[in-house]
Structures are given as C-alpha cells and as structure tokens.
Amino acid sequence: MATVHNSNNTLPPLTQGGLEFIFSIGLEGTGHHLMASVIKNSPDLVTMKSWNLLDSIDKATVALFNQNDLSGIWNMPCNEENMYIKSGRKWYLTRRYQKNEQLVVAFDTVKKHRELVALFKNIQMIYDNKTKSSNHPVPLRIPLNSVGFARRTGMMSYPNFRSKCDIPPYPVLELLYSACADAGVQCSHVYIHRHPLDVLKSTTVKRPYNSPGMVYASHLYTSLLKVMETQILRFPDQTRACFGFFDHQGAAEWQTTLRDMWGWTTQNQTDAFDAFIRATYRKPSTFYRSTSDNIVAEEVEGVFPAKHIPFLQVFLKAHEQTLEACRQSLQRR
C-alpha cells in the first residue's frame, strides 16, 4: 500500500485529454443527486457505456463502500471483527447479538485495497487501448460516486447511511488516493457545499435523516466538515472545483465547470448542456446569507430552534472554513 502524499503535479485543464477519476465530497443534502443527474446525461457517460466501462466502475465504487454486506474499504471501521447475520441483515459483533444465526468473517482491508488498485488499472488500460491511435485523445472523467450505478453504495456523502457502530460512515480520501497512487492513475475531488440552514432543512425537515433533531444534525455535520476541511488541506492539488449548486450567486461559473468536466465541451455539445440545465435545475425559493457572525433568531425561525443557536453558529463557522480551504486550494494552481 503506497504512502499517501500530496502530489505536486498540477491537474490538467478539464478540456485536455487523459483519464481522471473524480470523487465528490460533501455533506448529505448538498447536491449529490444533481451531480448524478448531470453525469447520467453527459457525453462522458455515453463514452463509458460504449467502451464497456460501467461494470468496472460499478465494482470500483462498491470496493469503496458497500451498504449491503459492509465489504467496502470505507466500511472497515465498523467491520473490523467478525459479525453475525440475522434475517438477512448484518449486525455488528456485540454481546447482545452473539447468539444470532450465522457467523460472517470480517473483511480484509489490504485485499480490498488491492482489488481497488486492480480495477483502476483495468479502466486505465481500456482507456489507453481506445485512445492509443489518436494524436489528441479525448478526456474522460470517471465518477467514483454520486452516480448510483450500484444502489448499495449510496451517494457516498458525509455521512453515508447510518450504522450501528459509534463512527458514522464517511469517505476516507487518504485510502482512495493511496489506491490511485499504487495504480498509477490520476484522481481528484470536487467539494459540494450548501448553506447549513438549507442542509438542515433538506436532511432533517424534508427528509428525516436525523431523527434526534437539529442540534444532533448540526453537531454531526460540524464534525464531518472538519474532516473534509482536513482532507482538502491534505490534498490541495487534487481539488478540482468547489460547487455551490444552491448559492444565490456563481451559477454561471459552476455550470461552465460541470459542462467542461463531463464532456459537453470537448464533444461540442454545449447547447445540449444548456438545454439540460434549463430543464433540470431549479433554484431554491429562498437563500440563506447568514454567517457565523451575524446569525439571528428571526432567520432561523421555523428551521432551527433559536434557543440552540450556538450550535448553529459552530456549524456555520465550520462551513465557512471548509469552503475557504477549498477556494484556497484552487488558488494554488
């Protein structure tokens, strides 16, 4: 397993030829489903299908995370020891469950790493064979999450599903980039962000992801934003973009980047992209502009309990710091 280090190689322009694996990091409720819709309708997906890459991509994403049998490399913190299975579902090994039906042996992280490396190499080999006769090989980005080729992976957001162990499942970029290094492939990430109040409305009001409530969700998301900030600072040269799909400004910028990233520009289909965005993207009816310094009770009324605003302020500050880390990473290049 390769030592993880920050690459000094500058990422090539989005319209330049080459193969690149892209992972989208972000809290749940920030826009992974919009990213999935963009990719599923992209010229790059047409290329992936025509080159028979989808099966290998599916296996690579499942090697990262597998909710069905907890066999992904990012499932390992909750799957270190043997487990028991009951009624077709896995349960972690605790005294409470030791009399369940069937013992399942824990998975091997090193073997899973090697599996991921082999899949990356295979995809790179197919790309090289398809483009070897071209003086100007077409750029191709491979999505490692958000697309949902395999439903058992989820969106691989932060967190990704809930678990019965104490650690919420979330992506560990160090393990991904270690596999990329061993495979000799180019990998990068994009950061998807959204105002914390909008995240809370999406994941706690509209969809009951966080049954304990707003304070629980704020505390959880604050912790995971700190994880993402650390990961972005750890790998600044692998940062492709900072996407705020629901911000009140900057839409033209992120739309252009998405268009270039997933093949519309190089395939001369910019008009098709514009039509797709017009038909698909819907701006939210309200935008929150508050920061950790100026949040007031009136703004959070009906969304967040005013008596717990200190937790929201901490969440907002973590959001601002993580976004700034992403922007600074882009300025380095």
N, C-alpha and C positions, 0 to 999 in steps of 0.2 A: 504494500500500500504506500503510495507516494506521500512524501512530506508535503503538507499543504503550505503553499506560499503565495504571496501576491505576485501575479505576473506583471512584468514591466512592459509587456507587449501591448501597444495601443490597439484597440478593437478597430477592424477595418470599417470604412464607410458602409452604411446599410445597402447601398446600391452596388457595392463591389462584390465580385464573385467569391465563392467559398461556402463551406458548410459551417453552420453555427447552431449549437444547442442553446435554447433560451428558456430560462425559468422565471416565472412571475412571482415575486414575493409581495405579500400584503396581507393585512387583516381580512378576515371574512367580512363580506358586505362592502368591499371597496371597489369591485368591478371585475372580478374574475370571470363572471358569466358574460359580460360584454366582450372581454378579451376572447373568450371561447367562441362567441358568435362571429367575431372578426376573422379568427383563424379558420373556422369551419367554412367560411365563404370566400376564402382567399385563393389566389392563384397558386401560392405555395402548397396548399393542401391538394390541389389538382396534381401538382408535380409529385408529391408524396405518394398519392394513390397510383399514379401511372408508373412509378418506379417500385411499387410494391413494398413501401417502407412502413406502412401502418402497423403491420404485425410486430416488427422490431421495436417501433416506437411504443406500442402498447406494452410490450414486455419490459421496456426500459422504465416506463412510468410505474408499472406495478413493482418493479425491483426497488423503486424508491419508497413507495407506500402502497400497502395492500390492506384495506379495512376488513376484507373477508376472512383472511387467516393470519393477519398480523405478521406477514413474512417480509414486508419491505424493510429496507435498511433503516428507514426513519421510524419504523415500529419497534425497533430493538430495545429502546429504553423501557418499554412496557412488556418485553417478551424475552428477558434475559434468562429466565429459568423455565423449567418445564411447566406446562399448563394442563388443565383438564378441559374436556369438551362436554357440554351438556345441551341436549336438544338441538344439536346442530350449530351451537354458538360457542365461541371460545370464552373461557373465563380465566383470569389470572390465578396463579397458584397461591392460594391463601388457605389457612386452616379451615375456613368456612366451606371451601369447595373441594376439599381433598377426597371426598367420597363420591365424586361425580363419575360419569360413565367411562371416559376414555382418556388415557394419558397421551399428550402430544409433546414431543421432544422440542425443546427450544431451537430456534434457527441460529445459523452461523453467520455472523457479520462479515467475516473475511470472505466466505464463499459468496455471499450476496454482492460484495464489492467486486469480486472477480467476474461475476455474472454481468454486472452493470458495465464493466470495462469491455467485456467481450461484445456486448450489444452495441456500445458506442463505436467500437472498431468496425463492426459489421456494417453499420449505417454509413460510416465514413468510406468504407471500401466500395459500397454500392454507389455512393455519390461520385467517387473518383472514377469508377468504371464508366459511369454515364456521361461524365464531362471530359474524359481524357482526350477526346478528339477535338475539343473546342478551344480556340485561342482565347475566348472570353467566356469562361464557364459561368453559368447562371448562379447567382447567390441563392442559397436555400437555408431557411431557418427552421429548426426542428423544435416544436413546443414540447417542453417536458411536463407541463401541467396546464390547467385551465381548459383544455380541450375536452376532456372527458371521454377519450377513446375507450377507456376502461372505467366503468362506473365505480368499481371498488376502490379507485384512488381518490375520489372526491376531487376538489379543486386544488388540494394541497395548499390551502391558505393557512394563516396563523390565527387560531389553531385549526387543525384539520380533523373534523369529527370530535367527539368526546371519548374519553376512555375511563376504565375502571382503576387505572393507576394514578398516582399523585401528579405525574407530569403530563400536562396537556400535549398531545401530539403536534409537533410542528417541524418544518423542514430544517435540516442542518446543512447549510451551504458548504461547510468545510468538507463534509463527506462527499457531496456532489463534485466539488472541484478536485478532490483527491482522485476520484474515478476519472474525471476528464483528463487530468494530468497523466495518469497511467495509460489511458487510451490514446493520448496524443491528439485530442480533439479540442476545438475552440468552444468554450462555454461562456455564457454571460447571463446576467439577470436584469430584469426591469423591476422597478418598485411602483406598486399601485397604491395610491393614497386617497383618503377621503376625510372630510371634516369629522371629528369624533362624534358630534351630535348626530350627524347623518348615519354614521356607523351604528350607533346605539339604536336609532330608530329602525334601521334595516334589520338588525340582528336580535333585538330584544322586544321591540314593539310590534313590527310587522311579522316577524318570524321568531318563534320562541326558542332561539338557540340558548339563551341564558336564563333558565328558569329561576335561579336565585335572585335575579334582579339587576338593576342598573349599576349599583355600586360594585357588585361582583364582576359584571362585564367590564366596567371601567378599570378595575384593578387587574383583571386578566389581560386586557388589551394593552394596558400600560406596560406590563411585564414583557409582553411579546414585541411591542415596539422597541423596547430596549434591546431585545435580542436582534431584531432586524437592523437597528442602528449599528450595533457591533459588527454584524455581518457585512453591512455596506462599507463600513470603515475598514474592515479586514480585507475586502476585495474591491477597492475603488476603481481599479482599471477594468473590472468586469461589469461595471454598471452601464447599461445601455440607455436607459431612459427613466424618468420619473413621471408617471402618468397620473394626473388628477382628472379622471373622466367626469367627475361631477362638480368640479370647481366652477366658479362664476366667470372665470377668465382663462385664457390659454387654450381654448378648444381647437383653434386652427393649428397650433403647434403639435398637440398630441395626435391629432388626426393625420397630419403630414408624416409624423414619425411612424404611426401604425401602417400607413399606406406603403411607406418605403420598407418597413420591416417584414411585411408578409407578402411581398411580391407584386403588388399592383403597379408600382413604378417601373420596375425592370421588365415587366410583362406588358407595358404600355396599356394599362387598364385603369388609369387614374379616373376617368369618367365613371367607370363601373364602381369604383370605390366611393366616389362622391354620392352616387345614387344609392348605394348600400347604406351609407351612413345616414342619409336623409330618411331612409325607410326604417332604420333600426334604432338609431339613437334618439332618446327622448330626454331632454334636460329636466332635472327635477324642478318642481314648482317653487321651492324655496332653497336658499343657500345660506348657510351659517358662515359669518365672517368673524366671529368672536375668536379671541386668542386667550392664552392662559392669563394674560394681564388684564383683560377687560371684560371677562365673562360676567354677566349679570343675571339676576334671578328671573327677570322678565323674559329673557331669551330662552331659558330652559324650561319655562312653564309648559306643562303638558308632555315634556320629553324626559326630563331628568328631575329628580326630587331636589328642590332648591336647598333643603337642609343638608344635602350631601355634596354641595358644590366643590368643597376642597378636593374630593376625589376626581371630579371632572377637570379641575384645574391641572392636576397632576397628569391626567390623560392628555389634555391639550398640550402641555409642555412637552411630553414625550413625542407626540405627533409632530410638533414644530421641530424638535431636534432631529428626528429621523428624516424628515423631509429635507432639512438643511444638509444633513450628511449626504443624502442622495445628490442634491444640487451641487455640493462641493466636489463630489466625485466626478460629475460631468465637467466641471470647470477645469479639472486637472488635465483633460485631454484637449 
